[in-house]
Every structure is written in structure tokens, then in C-alpha cells.
Amino acid sequence: MAESGQDTDVAFDRIMEMVGDAGPFQRRYNLIFNTIGVVFYSMNMVNVMLVLAVPEHHCLVPGKELYSIIDSERWYNLTLPKTIDSRGEVAYDSCTMYNVSRYPPRTNPARMVFGKKDIIPCQRGYWYDRQYYGEIPVTQKNWVCEKEVYGVNIFSITRVAEGVGTFVLGQMGDRIGRLPIYISSILLTTFSRAFSVLTLDIYWLYAVLVGLGSFVINTALSSSLIVLLEISRGESRGTISLCQLLGYTIGNCLAPMILWWSRDWVWFLLITSVPCVVFVLIPWYCIESPRWLATQGQYKRCLHYLKKIAKVNKKDFQLTEADLRDELPAQKVAKTYGFVSLFSGWHMTKISCLFIISTICNSIPYFCLFLISLQMDGNPFFNVFWQSLIEFPAYFCGQVLCDRIGRRFSTSVAYLGLALTCIPVVFIIQLHNVELAVLAFTVIIKSFVCIAYFALYLLSQEMYPVFLRQTGTAFFVVISKIFGVVSPYVVYLGTNYDTRLPFIVMGLIGLIGFVSSSCLPETLHQKLPETMQECRRFGKNQRFWSLPRRPRKDGERQQDAKGSYETVSQQETLAQSEKEERSSAHD
């Protein structure tokens, strides 16, 4: 298998220093595509989930005037069966009514008595609580009761489509480039979201368009992020990821507010999707990754984009295409086998499997909390807003932790915090007047989930070399989205059986994530792998309880063939000792 050499990557870093790897071009690209653009991409990711919320509802039973009843509450008590809800409280049943037609009009209500044999499904439609929700697909098409699975299926389709799309397009990004994948993703997601508003009456077509929009949305985020990472200095990785997550948080906060303001799902989808087209109309900054072009041997295009970066950064860049070839003498096109390459060798397979488990343990609680916030008491839009708002300080905290104690310990500590915070929620959630306390605990749980997400996202970018970077990042997103399908069914347990069950499940998931993430390799202050051989050895000799240390300035740490780190002086001492031992043995 041909691979990109370490010398080539170092040479390209020197070239990026010549054109500027932390100049105005990088800052503007970060602001336009990695922050502002992500605000709209993230709204596109959650807009479908928001309009699939199920407001409080029960059977619509007209005709109270025929029985001389004025008070609506009295009519409900007469015509709607009572049941014990998931909170253990008595409430009107959402999907059944009494067969009022047994009694002719003008019958004295005091004589109207109903038993279990008189309970029937809703006959005249449903009453919906319109305090917060206007027109949404669930209320427009009555996707409740026996049709509740319609909305759940759409949610599942979006999760599966995001996973499959990231799987396919992520690998294509490593094969045909980041730029064409980015442009096609933006155009397809905008088209599908905009036209889905016209197809609600045709369920299968609506599902296809929603799925198509979700199929491409993740690569819009990952492609722009990876291009920026590949034209920036390594020390900026954490800040760049934090900026994208800031945009993601702002988008998640704005989306529910826009829906609450518009009160109409059609306008909401158009407002949150159509503006994405703007970000393919900025050709000067919408570039292909020069580093990726270099790995593919496309020196002419690589030079074109390098000069464009140098011009914005006001750098005097005089290299020609021939010079570029000479500067990258060991450049070869890396031959990979897509996601299969992430399981090359026993050690790499073990790490990838642990990463899968850790990612699953992040995705399920994340989507569960989003759906739970829509079902909690109070304003559902503010519930989503507060849970989304906590993401940015959580990501900032994640960056600080990742830079201080490393990616591995940050992830495991966050998972342990998630599991422990679920315990008090299980004990109080069914008590009266504890809504604010439950909301506070869910916000804390969300912050732990976000810290773990930030650390895992960094790991997905750092564990793999440049020619596998988008595949590795896509791998992270694929697992997140596919296993997010489980989330609505976990929440279903809470809304239909017992409100404690989702938090019990999330607590157990947090414990599993704590164990799996504790065994991942550390990437902070480490020489990151640049070839498949290095990937297969990366992290083998890292000590479990040791915290990562910054390399010494007076003795730069070097990585040996096994992946361990020692100072230059230590290596020289060991080499001298081994030489003396061999001499003694020879004598």
C-alpha cells in the first residue's frame, strides 16, 4: 500500500508557512464557512426534528351544545377516559373517547354513564394544544396515536440517511476532493428541504426528500472544517473545532426561536434552508484543500490555491509547479480502502472498536435529551434553547480540559459525570413541582455529553493521517447518526411507560462510555500518525495513568518506532547503552 511520507507532510507544512498558515485567509475562511455557514447548516440539521414534535392532544368530541353543556372541562370529564400517564398522574387519555352516540341529543348529562366497553378510538379528529405550536406536520396530518410511528419513522430516516450519506460522501471526499462534495451537499440539502414542504400529502415522497437533505448535510460541515484544518497550523486545531461548534450552538439556539416566531412549519423550513445557497457563491474563499491536492499529485491546482492563499495573506510566494514537485519528492498517492482501512491490524481494529462504542454512548444521550426537551413541561422552545445554549460553554470547557488533561481523560470524566447526574433525576422526576430542577439536571447532563463530543471529535481528526482524515471524521459522524435512531424509542419508553426509563438508560450508557473511552489513545502533545504503519502502532506504549506533557523546548521529544516518547538526550543515552551491551556480548 502506497502512503504519504512523513517528510512530505513536514515539507508541506513549510510551504504553508511560506503562504501563511495563520493569516487573514484562514481567519476569513473560519468566519464565513466554519462559523456563520455552520449556523445555517445546523439549523438545517434540526429543523425537521423540531417540526416533528408531538404537542399535547386528545380526541376531539364535538356536540356538547346538543347535551346542553357549556363548560369544556365538564364535557372532557364526561367524554374522555382517564388514565395514568408516564409521570404516574391521572390525565385524559390521548387516543380514546367514550361512545357518546349511545345517548340521543338532549339527554341529561347526569344520566350518561360509560364503562370500558364504551371506549372507542377517536372518531372526529384531535384537539391539539396550540399554546406553543402552530401548524406542523403532526397536527396537519394527525400523526398521533396509531399514526405516531409516521413521525418516528421520519426521524429515524433522517438519522440513517445522515449516517449513510456521511459514509458514502466522506470517502468520496478523500477520493475526488473536499470542494465538489461541499458544493453538491449544500445544493442538494437546500433543494430537498425547500421542496419537501410541497409533498406532505405524499408520505413516501416527503420521506425521500427529507432523507435526501439529511444524506448530504453532514459533509457540508465536515468538508469545510477539514479544508480549514489542512491549511492551518497544527496548534489551531482545537480553536478551529471550537469555532465550528460555536456556529452549531448558535444555529441550534436560533432554530426553535424561529419556529416559535413563525408558527408555521413551511416558512420555518424555507427560512432555515434556502440561505445555505449563499455559501457556494463565494468563489474567492471557496477552495479545494491544497494539502489534499498535493497527496493526489495535482501540483498545478495545488499551486493555484496556494497562490490564492498567499495573495490574501500578503505573502511573497514565488514557487513554481516544478519547485513544488521538488519540494515534495516523496509524494505518493495513498491507496486506501475506505472505512476498511480504519480496521487495518489488530491494534488499529481494537482502537476503532473502542471509538465506535464511545461514539454510540455519545449519540444516544444527545438525541434523547433533544427529544425529551420537546416533551418536558413548560415552553418546549425554551427547553430546547437552554439545552442548546449550554453547548458552547460546554465545548469551551471541553477545549480547556482537552488541552490540559488530554482527550482521553476529558472523554472518560465527562461520561462518568453523565452517569452520576442521571441518578438524582431518576429519583425526583416523578415528584410534583420539580420541573425546574429536572431542567437544570438535563442541562448539566447535556454539558457532559458535549464535552465528550468535543474530545471525541478532536480524536477523530487526529488519529488518522491526511489521506484518511475525512474518512475518519465521517466514520465518527456515521456512527453518531445511525445509532441516534435508537433515541426516539428510548424517549418513547418515557412518554408511554415511565418517565424514569430514559434517564436510567442514559446513566447505563454513560458508564459504558466511561470504560470504553478510558482505553482510547491520547493524541495531545503526541506525534500524530502520517502513515498506515504509524496508525497501526499509535498509542501502543502510552501509560494509562500518565497525563500528556508538553514537549521540552530544550530537548524536543521524538517518537520511536513503537510510538513511545522520550527526549533526544534520553534516546542518545539508550542508544549508547545498547551499543555498549552489544560490544560486551560480542566480547
KOLGU-371976 format. One record per residue (C-alpha): x, y, z. Coordinates in steps of 0.02 Angstrom, whole numbers, plus 32768, in hexadecimal, padded with zeros to 4 digits. Layout:
<nodes>
xx; yy; zz
X; Y; Z
...
</nodes>
This chain:
<nodes>
xx; yy; zz
8000; 8000; 8000
804A; 80A7; 7FCC
8049; 812C; 8051
806C; 81E3; 806B
8117; 81F4; 80B9
813E; 8252; 8158
81C1; 82BC; 80FF
813E; 82F4; 8080
80C6; 832D; 8107
814E; 838F; 815F
8180; 83DD; 80B7
80CD; 8412; 8098
80C7; 8461; 8144
815D; 84CA; 8111
8104; 84FD; 8071
8069; 852E; 80D4
80D8; 859C; 8141
8114; 85F2; 80A2
8062; 861B; 8069
8024; 863A; 811A
7FD2; 85B7; 8188
7F83; 8630; 8205
7F5D; 86CA; 819D
7EC4; 872C; 8162
7E92; 86A2; 80E9
7E82; 8621; 8173
7E26; 869B; 81E5
7DAA; 86CC; 815D
7D8F; 8618; 8127
7D72; 85EA; 81DD
7CF3; 8676; 81F3
7C94; 865C; 814F
7C8E; 85A0; 8139
7CBC; 8556; 81E1
7C53; 85C8; 8250
7BCC; 862C; 81F5
7BAF; 85A4; 8175
7BA0; 8522; 81FE
7B17; 858A; 8250
7AA9; 8568; 81B8
7AE5; 84B5; 819E
7ABA; 848A; 8253
7A0C; 84D6; 8242
79F6; 8468; 81A9
7A25; 83D1; 8213
79A6; 83F0; 829D
7915; 8443; 8240
78C4; 839E; 8212
78D3; 835C; 82C4
7883; 83F9; 830B
77EA; 83F0; 829B
77D0; 8339; 82CB
77A9; 8366; 837F
7705; 831F; 83C1
76A1; 83A2; 8423
7628; 8372; 84AC
758A; 832B; 845E
74EB; 82C7; 847A
7451; 8295; 8419
73E5; 831E; 83D0
7333; 82FA; 8408
72BA; 837A; 83BF
7204; 838F; 83F1
7208; 83CE; 84A4
7180; 844C; 8477
710C; 83BC; 8448
7114; 8382; 84FD
7102; 8431; 8546
71B6; 8436; 8586
7214; 84DB; 8581
72AE; 84B9; 85E8
7337; 8463; 8582
7388; 8412; 8619
72E4; 83C0; 864A
72D0; 8380; 8598
7380; 8336; 859C
735E; 82E0; 8642
72C1; 8295; 85F7
7305; 825D; 854E
73BE; 8236; 8568
73FE; 819F; 85CB
747E; 81BC; 8654
7524; 8160; 865C
75C8; 815F; 86BC
764C; 81B7; 8655
7709; 8197; 8654
7721; 820F; 86E8
76AA; 81A7; 8751
7622; 822D; 874A
756C; 8221; 8715
754E; 8271; 866B
74D9; 8268; 85D6
7501; 81DB; 8560
754D; 8221; 84C0
7507; 81A4; 8444
745C; 8167; 847F
73B0; 81AE; 84A7
7309; 8171; 84E7
7283; 8143; 8468
7212; 81D8; 8485
719D; 81A4; 83F7
7151; 8122; 846E
70EA; 81AF; 84B6
7077; 821B; 844A
7086; 82DB; 844C
7038; 8339; 84DD
705A; 82A8; 8552
707A; 82E4; 8603
7139; 82D7; 861B
711E; 8294; 86CA
70CF; 81F9; 867D
7161; 81DA; 8604
71CA; 814E; 864D
7258; 80F9; 85EF
72BD; 805D; 8610
7355; 8009; 85C3
72EB; 7FBE; 8538
72BD; 806E; 8500
7372; 80A3; 84E0
7397; 80B9; 8426
7423; 8109; 83BF
7415; 81C0; 838F
738F; 81D7; 830A
7390; 8291; 82E0
7447; 82BD; 82E3
74AE; 8307; 8370
74BC; 83A0; 83DC
756E; 83E6; 83E5
75BA; 845D; 8462
75DD; 84F7; 83F7
7630; 855D; 8480
76DE; 8545; 8434
76C7; 84E9; 8390
7670; 852B; 82F5
7665; 84C1; 825A
76E1; 8430; 8254
76DA; 8388; 81F7
769E; 832B; 8291
7606; 839C; 82A8
75E8; 83B0; 81EE
75E4; 82F6; 81C9
75B5; 82B3; 8275
7655; 824E; 8290
7620; 8218; 833E
75DE; 817B; 8391
75DE; 80EF; 8310
7639; 8164; 8296
76BB; 819E; 8314
7737; 8129; 82C0
7731; 8199; 8226
7792; 8222; 827E
7806; 81A6; 82D4
782D; 8157; 822C
7858; 8200; 81E0
78CE; 8222; 8271
791E; 8177; 8259
792E; 8195; 819D
798D; 8238; 81BD
7A07; 81E1; 8233
7A26; 814E; 81BD
7A35; 81C1; 8126
7AB4; 822F; 8181
7B1A; 8196; 81AD
7B16; 8146; 8101
7B35; 81EE; 80AB
7BCB; 8211; 8118
7C0C; 8162; 80F6
7BFE; 8176; 8039
7C2A; 822D; 8024
7CB2; 822A; 80A9
7D13; 81A9; 8045
7CF0; 8207; 7FA4
7D39; 82A2; 7FF5
7DDE; 8246; 800A
7DD5; 8209; 7F56
7D91; 8299; 7EEC
7DB2; 832B; 7F61
7D60; 8392; 7FE9
7D20; 841F; 7F79
7CAB; 83BF; 7F03
7C61; 8362; 7F97
7C46; 8405; 7FF4
7BEE; 845D; 7F63
7B7F; 83C8; 7F36
7B50; 83B0; 7FEE
7B17; 8465; 8001
7AB1; 8464; 7F61
7A5D; 83BB; 7F82
7A2E; 83DF; 8036
79E4; 8488; 8007
7980; 843F; 7F76
793C; 83AC; 7FDB
790A; 8410; 8074
78B6; 8498; 800C
7851; 841E; 7FA1
7821; 83AC; 8031
77A1; 842E; 8069
773D; 8409; 7FCC
7735; 834D; 7FE2
76EA; 832F; 808F
764D; 82E2; 8042
76BB; 825D; 7FEF
770E; 820C; 8084
778F; 81A4; 8026
77C7; 8238; 7FBD
77D3; 82A7; 8057
783C; 8221; 80AC
78AF; 8214; 8013
78CD; 82D0; 800C
78EB; 82DC; 80C6
7963; 824A; 80BA
79BF; 8298; 8026
79D9; 833A; 8085
7A1E; 82DA; 811A
7A88; 826C; 80A8
7AFA; 82FD; 807A
7AF0; 8377; 810B
7B80; 8333; 8174
7C00; 833E; 80E9
7BDA; 83F8; 80D9
7C1C; 840B; 818B
7CAC; 8391; 8183
7CEF; 83C6; 80D8
7D06; 847D; 8105
7D50; 844E; 81AE
7DD0; 83D8; 8163
7E06; 8456; 80DD
7E25; 84D6; 8166
7E84; 845A; 81D1
7EF3; 842C; 813D
7F24; 84E0; 8116
7F41; 8512; 81CC
7FCA; 84EF; 8248
7FB5; 8459; 82BA
7FA6; 84C2; 8358
7F03; 850B; 8316
7EA4; 8466; 830E
7E4A; 847D; 83B4
7E1A; 8532; 8391
7DDB; 8509; 82E2
7D6E; 847C; 8324
7D2E; 84EE; 83AD
7CFB; 8573; 832D
7C98; 84F3; 82CB
7C42; 84B6; 8368
7C1A; 856D; 8393
7BC1; 857D; 82EC
7B69; 84D8; 830C
7B2E; 8514; 83B7
7AEE; 85BB; 8373
7A8D; 8560; 82EB
7A3F; 84E8; 8369
7A0C; 857C; 83D6
79C2; 85E1; 8347
795F; 8554; 82F5
78DB; 853A; 837F
78C7; 85F6; 8393
78A6; 860A; 82D7
7824; 857F; 82DC
77D0; 85CF; 8374
77CF; 8678; 831C
778F; 8638; 8273
7715; 85B6; 82BC
7711; 8568; 820F
7781; 84D7; 81DF
7785; 8503; 8125
77CE; 85B0; 813F
7840; 856C; 81C6
788E; 84EC; 8150
78A5; 856E; 80C7
78F4; 85EE; 813C
796F; 856F; 8183
79A1; 851A; 80E0
79A1; 8591; 8049
7A29; 8608; 808D
7AA7; 8578; 8086
7AB9; 8595; 7FCA
7B18; 8636; 7FEF
7BAE; 85D3; 802A
7BD1; 8589; 7F7E
7BD2; 8638; 7F31
7C76; 8672; 7F7F
7CF5; 862D; 7F00
7D8D; 868C; 7F41
7D89; 8632; 7FE8
7D2E; 8592; 7FB4
7DCB; 852C; 7F8F
7E08; 847A; 7F81
7E85; 843E; 8003
7F36; 845A; 7FBE
7F78; 83D3; 8033
7EFE; 8354; 7FED
7F2B; 8387; 7F3A
7FE3; 836C; 7F65
7FBF; 82BC; 7FA3
7F67; 8299; 7EFD
7FF7; 82DD; 7E95
7F8E; 836D; 7E50
801A; 83ED; 7E5F
7FD2; 846C; 7DE4
7F2E; 8480; 7E42
7F8A; 8478; 7EE7
7FFA; 8509; 7EB1
7F61; 856D; 7E77
7F10; 8566; 7F23
7FB3; 8584; 7F7E
7FCC; 8625; 7F1C
7F19; 8658; 7F43
7F39; 8640; 7FFE
7FE1; 869A; 7FF3
7F91; 872F; 7F9B
7F0E; 8748; 8023
7F92; 872F; 80A9
8005; 87AB; 804F
8094; 872F; 8043
8118; 872F; 7FBB
8104; 867E; 7F78
8175; 865C; 7EE1
8173; 859E; 7ED2
814B; 8556; 7E27
80F9; 84B0; 7E00
81A5; 8464; 7DE4
81E0; 84A8; 7E8B
8149; 845C; 7EDE
8172; 83B2; 7E96
8224; 83C2; 7ED6
81E9; 83F8; 7F82
817B; 835D; 7F8F
81ED; 82D4; 7F49
81A3; 8245; 7FAE
80F0; 826E; 7F81
8089; 81D8; 7F53
7FCF; 81BC; 7F40
7F95; 815C; 7FD7
7F34; 80C0; 7FAD
7EAB; 80A2; 802B
7E14; 8033; 8039
7D98; 80AC; 8084
7D57; 8081; 8131
7DAD; 7FD7; 8128
7E54; 8030; 813A
7E20; 8067; 81E8
7E24; 7FB0; 821D
7ED0; 7F88; 81DA
7F2C; 7F1A; 8258
7EF9; 7EDD; 8305
7F2B; 7F7A; 8366
7ED4; 7FF1; 82ED
7E39; 7F81; 82ED
7E33; 7F83; 83AB
7E43; 8041; 83B1
7DBE; 8058; 832A
7D45; 7FE4; 8385
7D5E; 8042; 8429
7D42; 80E3; 83CA
7C9F; 809C; 8382
7C5F; 8071; 8430
7C91; 811B; 8475
7C3A; 8172; 83E4
7B9A; 810D; 83F8
7B99; 813C; 84B1
7B9D; 81F2; 847C
7B1D; 81F3; 83F1
7A8D; 819D; 844C
7A8A; 8213; 84E4
7A9F; 82AB; 8473
7A04; 8287; 840B
79A4; 8246; 84A1
79BC; 82EB; 84FB
7985; 834B; 8461
78E3; 82E8; 8454
78C5; 82EA; 8510
78D1; 83A8; 8510
783F; 83AD; 8495
77D5; 8343; 850A
77FE; 8399; 85AF
7786; 840E; 8608
7790; 84C6; 85DE
77BF; 851B; 853C
780E; 8494; 84CD
786B; 8517; 8466
78BE; 855F; 8501
78E6; 84AF; 853C
7942; 848E; 8499
7991; 853B; 84A0
79DC; 8522; 854D
7A1B; 8476; 8522
7A6A; 84BB; 8484
7AB0; 8555; 84DA
7B12; 84EC; 8555
7B6E; 849A; 84C4
7BE8; 8527; 84A4
7C28; 853D; 8558
7C30; 847F; 855E
7C97; 847B; 84BE
7D07; 8505; 8502
7D1D; 84A2; 85A2
7D41; 840A; 8535
7DCA; 8467; 84DA
7E1A; 849D; 857E
7E13; 83ED; 85C3
7E52; 83A1; 8521
7EE7; 8417; 8521
7F0C; 83FB; 85DA
7EE9; 8345; 8604
7EDC; 8300; 8553
7E54; 82BC; 84E3
7E46; 8211; 8536
7E2D; 8248; 85EA
7DB8; 82D5; 85B4
7D47; 8257; 855F
7D46; 81D9; 85ED
7D29; 825D; 8674
7C98; 82A5; 8610
7C46; 81FA; 85FE
7C58; 81DA; 86B8
7C08; 8283; 86DC
7B78; 8258; 8666
7B57; 81B3; 86C0
7B5D; 8201; 876E
7AEB; 8293; 8740
7A64; 821D; 8701
7A51; 81D1; 87AF
79F9; 8265; 8805
7988; 827D; 876E
7949; 81CA; 877E
7917; 81EC; 8833
78C1; 8295; 881D
7875; 8297; 876E
77CD; 8251; 87A6
77BA; 82CA; 8838
774C; 8365; 882E
778E; 8415; 880A
783E; 83DD; 87DC
783B; 8414; 8726
78C5; 8496; 873E
7934; 841A; 879A
791D; 8398; 8712
7943; 841A; 868D
79E1; 844D; 86EB
7A1D; 8399; 86F7
79FB; 8379; 863F
7A60; 8414; 8613
7AF1; 83D0; 867C
7AE2; 8326; 8627
7AE4; 837D; 857E
7B83; 83D9; 85AE
7BDB; 8335; 85D6
7BA1; 82EC; 8531
7BE7; 8383; 84D5
7C8F; 8379; 852D
7C9E; 82C3; 84F9
7C67; 82F0; 8449
7CED; 8376; 8439
7D76; 8301; 8473
7D3C; 8274; 8401
7D30; 82EB; 836E
7DE5; 8320; 8389
7E1A; 826B; 8395
7DC3; 8242; 82F1
7E2A; 82C9; 829B
7ECF; 829E; 82ED
7ED6; 81E0; 82ED
7EE0; 81D1; 8230
7F59; 8216; 81AB
7F28; 8298; 8129
7EF3; 821A; 80A5
7E7A; 81C9; 8121
7E47; 8266; 817F
7D9D; 8283; 812F
7D7A; 81C9; 8131
7DA5; 81C4; 81EB
7D3D; 825D; 8213
7CAE; 8218; 81AB
7CBE; 8176; 820B
7C9D; 81D5; 82AD
7C02; 822A; 8266
7BC0; 8189; 8216
7BBE; 812E; 82BC
7B70; 81C4; 8314
7AE0; 81D5; 829A
7AB8; 811E; 827E
7AAD; 80F3; 8337
7A4C; 8193; 8353
79BB; 812E; 830A
79AB; 80DB; 83B4
7987; 8181; 840A
78CE; 8199; 83DE
78A8; 80EA; 841B
7901; 810B; 84C0
789B; 81AB; 84D3
77FF; 8148; 84A2
781B; 80DC; 853C
7817; 8179; 85A6
777D; 81C8; 8559
7715; 8129; 8553
7751; 80C0; 85E7
77BF; 8115; 866A
7815; 81BE; 8663
78AA; 8177; 86C3
78DA; 80F7; 863E
7937; 816D; 85C5
79A6; 81AC; 8652
79C8; 80FB; 868F
79FC; 80CC; 85DE
7A69; 8167; 85CB
7ABD; 8146; 8673
7AEB; 8095; 863F
7B29; 80D5; 8597
7B96; 8154; 85F3
7BEA; 80C9; 8656
7C0E; 8067; 85B7
7C55; 8104; 8567
7CC3; 8121; 8600
7D13; 8075; 85F0
7D28; 8077; 8531
7D6E; 8128; 8524
7DEC; 8106; 85B0
7E43; 808B; 853C
7E55; 8101; 84A7
7F01; 8146; 8478
7F35; 81F6; 84A7
7F5D; 8271; 8418
7F88; 830F; 847A
8041; 833F; 8465
805E; 82A1; 8402
80AE; 8289; 8358
8010; 8264; 82F4
8013; 81D2; 8278
8035; 81FC; 81C2
803E; 814E; 8177
7FDD; 80AD; 818C
8072; 805E; 81E5
806F; 80EA; 8265
7FB3; 80D7; 8279
7FC8; 801F; 82A2
8044; 8049; 832D
7FFC; 80EB; 836D
7FE1; 80EB; 842A
801F; 803B; 844A
809C; 806B; 84D0
803E; 80FB; 8520
802D; 80EC; 85DD
7F7A; 80E3; 861A
7F88; 8155; 86B2
8002; 81D4; 866A
7FC8; 8280; 8634
800B; 82C4; 858E
809E; 833A; 859F
80D0; 83C8; 852D
8176; 83A6; 84D3
820D; 83F9; 8520
8252; 848E; 84C2
8307; 8461; 84E5
82F4; 83AB; 84B7
8269; 8389; 843A
8216; 82E3; 8458
8222; 8265; 83CD
81B5; 81D0; 83A7
8208; 8129; 839A
81D2; 809C; 8329
815A; 805B; 83AB
8101; 8100; 83C8
814C; 812B; 8473
8198; 81D6; 8498
823E; 8205; 84E5
82B0; 829C; 84DD
833F; 829E; 8462
83BD; 828F; 84ED
8363; 81F6; 8532
8362; 81A3; 8489
841B; 81C4; 8472
843F; 817C; 851F
83DA; 80E0; 84F8
842D; 80CB; 8450
84DB; 80D9; 84A2
84AA; 8059; 8527
846A; 7FDF; 84A4
850B; 7FF5; 8442
8575; 7FD0; 84DD
850B; 7F36; 8505
8521; 7EF2; 8454
85DC; 7F0F; 8461
85E4; 7EB3; 8507
857F; 7E23; 84C3
85F0; 7E18; 842B
868B; 7E13; 849A
</nodes>
